Amino acid sequence: MTRMHEYSALDEFETGDMDLEERQALRRVAGLSTELQDVSEVEYRQLRLERVVLVGVWTSGTAVDAENSLLELKLLAETAGSEVLEGLIQRRQKPDPATYIGSGKALELRDVVESTGADTVICDGELTPGQLRQLEDTVKVKVIDRTALILDIFAQHAKSREGKAQVELAQLQYFLPRLRGWGGNLSRQVGGRAAGGVGIGGRGPGETKIELDRRRIRERMAKLRRQISGMSTSRETMRQRRSQREVPAVAIAGYTNAGKSSLLNRVTGAGVLVEDALFATLDPTVRKARTPEGRLFTIADTVGFVRHLPHQLVEAFRSTLEEVADADLILHVVDGSHPDPEGQLAAVREVFADIEGATDVPEIVVINKADAADQDVLDRIARAERDSIVVSARTGAGIDELMALVERRLPRLDHEVTLLVPYDRGDLISRAHKEGEVLSVDHVEDGTVLHARVLPSLFHELERVGKPVERVS
């Protein structure tokens, strides 16, 4: 087993200290040990991560790729409120089907856990129920995989009713096949001669505890799906209202912690929460913005993506992710200072492929954090991505150029009008300012001479009430 670099060298990846302290304070319960008394019933307890050892299996790519993946796992673990003690990588052609890293390496991992005093092992992949059980039996502490870790972070960050329901559904989908437990409190079904010939009165319960838990989870999942369906209907209604007004929609998407919320704040002054932490944004925020020429559009901040985003989350957050598919333009934000920005771009596009219609939406790659990135890396990404622009949401560099590019890429206002609009229809002049591009306004005796480019619905309304006039050049 190959040990990673000492984690003191990874301090540059620290998350927000104050926020991390708050999360740890909320998750620690006085008088309760974090050590397992019975590791076989870990799934019945609330997931709590504190002192952890990370372990990954390097199956393909370079050693740098493997270390970058474990660095990201470290960030995820710290975001969940953990103290990372050690990181280990095992080189294999494929994960061991029994213990993920192999029986011999599992024993070595147990020695590392004992020497560091860790109470949790986090694996950089999704483990099967059997792998989880056998690895726990060997290392004698709680074992968590990457999927459970991401689900836990989502649960901490969910604020809205819809976000909480989506996360809970994803967690239940993940934990349902992993429910297990042994002992007398989980009686097995018996009856008739199987019950020692005792017959009536001597049979076991109709359902074992584990079956009862599974049934309750399925019922809860069905209820959550109905709730989310109702909430997505409300979200769809809001989207339809915006589309009926024909205001173009822009979606900000990208890898977690790439700076999407900072970009939204820079463009709109929205004041959305910005944290140096993974998955700080779960609930989409929609704000109004204007192009340099004054054209109105909506811009939506969406949940961040990550490598191997659990499919349960993609499914549960489908109604939220549809903001991306329904947009007229996607601003795909990538962290230019990250060790592997191309990997971030590829991971996000994998999620786009799971969202119906998202791959058909025009995309601008926004290379963010230019103030902290290496110029050679910025140039390399810009050469590879045909439609890209380099910005810094923190300093404001490149934002004007980005907005000009958004102006060019939004659906065109192809109806140009020059009409005399009566003074009693000032509402149409107001709509032209809000939804279109006003080229000139001239107030005359009979009304307002409007020269503008507008959307089809407003064009027909103006034609109905206005009078044509000759354009003065």
LOBA-170866 format. One line per 5 residues: number of its first residue (from 1); for each residue x negated, y, z of C-alpha. Coordinates in steps of 0.5 Angstrom, whole numbers, m for minus. Each point is the difference from the previous one (the first is absolute). Layout:
N
NUM) X/Y/Z ~ ...
***
This chain:
473
1) 0/0/0 ~ m3/7/m2 ~ 1/5/5 ~ 1/7/m3 ~ m4/7/2
6) 1/2/7 ~ 7/4/0 ~ m4/6/3 ~ m2/1/m7 ~ 8/1/m2
11) 2/6/5 ~ 0/4/m7 ~ 7/m4/m1 ~ 3/3/7 ~ 7/1/0
16) 4/6/4 ~ m3/m1/7 ~ 6/3/4 ~ 5/m3/m4 ~ m3/m7/1
21) m1/1/8 ~ 8/2/m1 ~ 1/m7/m3 ~ m4/m4/5 ~ 3/4/6
26) 7/m2/m3 ~ m2/m7/m1 ~ m3/m2/6 ~ 4/m3/6 ~ m3/1/7
31) m1/m7/3 ~ 1/m4/m6 ~ m6/m4/m2 ~ m2/0/m8 ~ m2/m7/1
36) 4/m6/m3 ~ 3/m4/5 ~ 3/m5/m5 ~ m3/1/m7 ~ 5/m4/m3
41) 6/4/2 ~ m3/7/m3 ~ 5/1/m5 ~ 5/1/6 ~ m4/6/3
46) 0/7/m3 ~ m7/1/m4 ~ m5/4/4 ~ m7/1/m3 ~ m6/3/5
51) m7/m3/m1 ~ 0/m4/m6 ~ m5/m4/m5 ~ 1/1/m7 ~ m2/m6/m5
56) 1/0/m8 ~ m1/m5/m5 ~ m4/2/m6 ~ 2/m4/m6 ~ m2/5/m6
61) m3/6/m2 ~ m6/3/3 ~ m2/0/8 ~ 1/8/m1 ~ 7/m2/m2
66) 1/m5/6 ~ m3/5/5 ~ 5/6/m2 ~ 6/m5/1 ~ m2/m1/7
71) m2/8/1 ~ 8/1/m2 ~ 2/m6/5 ~ m4/4/5 ~ 4/7/m2
76) 6/m4/1 ~ m1/m3/6 ~ m2/6/3 ~ 6/3/m2 ~ 4/m5/3
81) m3/2/7 ~ m6/m5/0 ~ m7/0/2 ~ m5/m3/m5 ~ m5/m4/3
86) m3/m4/m6 ~ 1/m2/m7 ~ m2/m6/m3 ~ 0/m3/m8 ~ 0/m7/m2
91) m2/m2/m7 ~ 5/m5/m3 ~ 2/m2/m7 ~ 7/0/3 ~ 3/1/7
96) 0/m7/4 ~ 8/m2/0 ~ m1/m2/7 ~ m3/5/4 ~ m1/6/m5
101) m8/0/1 ~ m2/m8/1 ~ 0/m4/7 ~ m7/1/1 ~ 0/8/m1
106) 6/0/4 ~ m4/m3/6 ~ m5/6/m2 ~ 5/5/1 ~ 3/m3/6
111) m7/2/3 ~ 0/7/m3 ~ 7/1/4 ~ m3/m3/6 ~ m6/4/0
116) 3/7/m2 ~ 6/m1/5 ~ 5/1/m6 ~ 8/m2/1 ~ 2/0/m7
121) m3/m2/m7 ~ 2/3/m6 ~ m1/m3/m7 ~ 0/4/m7 ~ 5/m4/m3
126) 7/m3/1 ~ m1/m7/3 ~ 5/m6/0 ~ 4/m2/6 ~ m5/m6/1
131) m6/4/m1 ~ 2/5/5 ~ 2/m6/5 ~ m7/m4/m1 ~ m4/7/0
136) 3/2/7 ~ m1/m7/3 ~ m7/0/m2 ~ m2/7/2 ~ 5/0/6
141) 3/8/m1 ~ 5/3/m4 ~ m1/0/m7 ~ 3/5/m5 ~ 0/0/m7
146) m1/7/m5 ~ 8/m1/m1 ~ 2/0/7 ~ m5/6/1 ~ 3/4/m5
151) 7/m1/2 ~ m2/2/7 ~ m3/7/m2 ~ 7/1/m4 ~ 4/m2/6
156) m4/6/4 ~ 1/5/m6 ~ 7/m1/m2 ~ 4/6/3 ~ 7/0/m4
161) 5/m5/1 ~ m1/m2/m7 ~ m7/m1/1 ~ 1/m4/6 ~ 5/m4/m3
166) m5/m2/m6 ~ m6/m1/4 ~ 4/m5/5 ~ 3/m4/m6 ~ m7/m1/m3
171) m3/m2/7 ~ 6/m5/1 ~ m1/m3/m7 ~ m8/m1/2 ~ 2/m3/6
176) 5/m5/m1 ~ m4/m5/m3 ~ m5/1/5 ~ 4/m1/6 ~ m2/m6/4
181) m1/m3/7 ~ m1/m6/4 ~ 2/m2/7 ~ 6/m2/4 ~ 4/7/m1
186) 0/m2/m7 ~ 5/m6/0 ~ 1/m4/m6 ~ 6/m3/m3 ~ 2/m7/3
191) 7/m3/1 ~ 3/m7/0 ~ m5/m6/0 ~ m6/5/m1 ~ 2/3/7
196) m2/m7/4 ~ 7/m3/m1 ~ 3/5/5 ~ 5/3/m6 ~ 5/5/2
201) m3/5/5 ~ m7/m2/m1 ~ m1/3/m7 ~ m5/6/m1 ~ 2/7/m2
206) 3/1/m7 ~ m5/4/m2 ~ m7/1/3 ~ m3/6/2 ~ m4/1/m6
211) 6/m1/m5 ~ 4/5/4 ~ m5/5/m1 ~ 0/m1/m7 ~ 7/0/m1
216) 0/7/4 ~ m5/3/m4 ~ 3/m2/m7 ~ 7/3/3 ~ m4/6/2
221) m4/0/m7 ~ 7/0/m3 ~ 2/6/4 ~ m6/4/m2 ~ 1/m1/m7
226) 7/2/0 ~ m2/7/4 ~ m6/1/m5 ~ 5/m1/m6 ~ 4/5/3
231) m6/5/1 ~ m2/m1/m7 ~ 7/2/m3 ~ m1/6/4 ~ m7/1/m3
236) 3/m1/m7 ~ 5/5/1 ~ m5/5/2 ~ m4/m2/m6 ~ 6/0/m5
241) 2/7/3 ~ m7/3/m2 ~ 0/m4/m7 ~ 7/4/m1 ~ m3/6/1
246) m6/m2/m5 ~ m6/2/5 ~ m6/m4/m2 ~ m3/m4/5 ~ m7/m2/2
251) m2/m5/4 ~ m7/0/4 ~ m2/m7/1 ~ m7/m4/2 ~ m4/m3/5
256) 1/1/7 ~ m4/6/3 ~ m2/2/m7 ~ 3/7/2 ~ 7/0/m3
261) 4/4/6 ~ m6/5/m1 ~ 1/1/m7 ~ 8/1/1 ~ m2/5/5
266) m5/4/m4 ~ 5/0/m6 ~ 7/1/4 ~ m2/3/7 ~ 4/m6/3
271) m3/m1/6 ~ 0/m7/0 ~ m4/m4/5 ~ m7/m1/m2 ~ m4/m5/4
276) m7/m4/m2 ~ 3/m6/1 ~ 3/m6/m4 ~ 7/0/m1 ~ 2/7/3
281) 6/1/m5 ~ 5/m5/m1 ~ 6/4/m1 ~ 0/3/m7 ~ 0/8/1
286) 4/4/m6 ~ m2/7/m1 ~ 1/5/m5 ~ m6/3/m4 ~ m1/5/m6
291) m5/0/m6 ~ m4/6/m1 ~ 5/2/m5 ~ 6/0/5 ~ 3/m7/m2
296) 3/m4/6 ~ m1/m7/1 ~ 0/m5/6 ~ m6/m3/3 ~ 1/m6/4
301) m6/m3/5 ~ 1/m8/0 ~ m3/m5/5 ~ m7/m2/m1 ~ m2/m6/m3
306) m6/m5/1 ~ m4/m6/m2 ~ 5/m6/0 ~ 6/4/3 ~ 4/m6/3
311) 6/m2/m5 ~ 5/1/6 ~ m2/7/0 ~ 1/1/m7 ~ 7/m3/0
316) 2/3/6 ~ m2/7/m2 ~ 2/m1/m7 ~ 6/6/1 ~ m6/5/2
321) m5/m2/m6 ~ 6/1/m5 ~ m2/7/1 ~ m6/m1/m4 ~ 4/m4/m6
326) 5/6/0 ~ m5/5/m1 ~ m2/4/m6 ~ m7/0/2 ~ m5/m4/5
331) m5/4/3 ~ m5/m6/2 ~ m4/2/5 ~ m7/m3/1 ~ m5/1/6
336) m7/2/m4 ~ m4/0/6 ~ 2/m8/1 ~ m5/m5/m1 ~ 4/m4/m5
341) 5/5/m3 ~ 1/m4/m6 ~ 2/m6/4 ~ 6/5/3 ~ 2/2/m7
346) 1/m7/m2 ~ 3/m2/7 ~ 6/5/m1 ~ 1/m2/m7 ~ 1/m7/2
351) 6/3/5 ~ 2/4/m6 ~ 1/m6/m4 ~ 5/m3/5 ~ 4/6/0
356) 5/0/m6 ~ m1/6/m5 ~ m6/3/4 ~ m5/m2/m5 ~ 4/4/m6
361) m1/6/4 ~ m5/5/m2 ~ m6/0/4 ~ m5/6/2 ~ m6/m3/4
366) m2/5/6 ~ m7/m1/2 ~ 1/3/7 ~ m6/2/6 ~ m4/3/m5
371) m4/4/5 ~ m2/m7/4 ~ m1/m4/m7 ~ m7/m1/m4 ~ 1/3/m6
376) m3/m6/m4 ~ 6/m4/3 ~ 5/6/m2 ~ m3/0/m7 ~ 1/m8/m1
381) 7/0/2 ~ 2/6/m4 ~ m4/m3/m6 ~ 4/m7/1 ~ 7/3/1
386) 2/4/m6 ~ 5/4/3 ~ m3/3/7 ~ m2/6/4 ~ m5/1/6
391) 3/4/6 ~ m1/1/7 ~ 7/0/4 ~ m4/3/6 ~ m4/6/m3
396) 5/1/m6 ~ m5/m1/m6 ~ 3/m2/m6 ~ 8/1/2 ~ 1/5/m5
401) m3/m4/m6 ~ 5/m6/3 ~ 6/4/0 ~ m1/2/m7 ~ m1/m7/m2
406) 6/m2/3 ~ 4/6/m4 ~ m3/m3/m6 ~ 2/m7/2 ~ 7/1/2
411) 6/m1/m5 ~ 0/6/m4 ~ 6/5/0 ~ 1/0/m7 ~ 7/4/0
416) m2/7/m2 ~ 5/6/1 ~ 1/7/m1 ~ 7/2/2 ~ 4/6/3
421) 3/m3/7 ~ 5/4/3 ~ m1/3/7 ~ 5/m5/3 ~ m4/m6/m1
426) m6/2/3 ~ 0/m7/3 ~ m2/m2/m7 ~ m6/5/0 ~ m2/m3/7
431) 0/m7/m2 ~ m4/2/m6 ~ m5/2/5 ~ 0/m6/4 ~ 0/m5/m5
436) m3/3/m6 ~ m5/4/m3 ~ 2/7/0 ~ m4/4/m6 ~ 4/7/1
441) 6/3/3 ~ 3/7/m2 ~ 6/3/3 ~ 4/4/m5 ~ 7/3/1
446) 4/m6/m2 ~ m4/m5/4 ~ m7/m4/0 ~ m4/m2/m6 ~ m3/m6/2
451) m6/m3/m4 ~ m2/m7/3 ~ m1/m7/m1 ~ 5/m4/4 ~ 2/m8/1
456) 6/m2/m4 ~ 5/0/5 ~ m1/8/1 ~ m1/1/m7 ~ 7/m2/m2
461) 3/4/6 ~ m4/6/m2 ~ 2/m1/m8 ~ 8/m1/3 ~ 0/7/4
466) m6/4/m4 ~ 0/4/m6 ~ m6/m1/m5 ~ m4/6/m1 ~ m6/1/m4
471) m7/m1/3 ~ m4/7/0 ~ m7/m2/m1
***
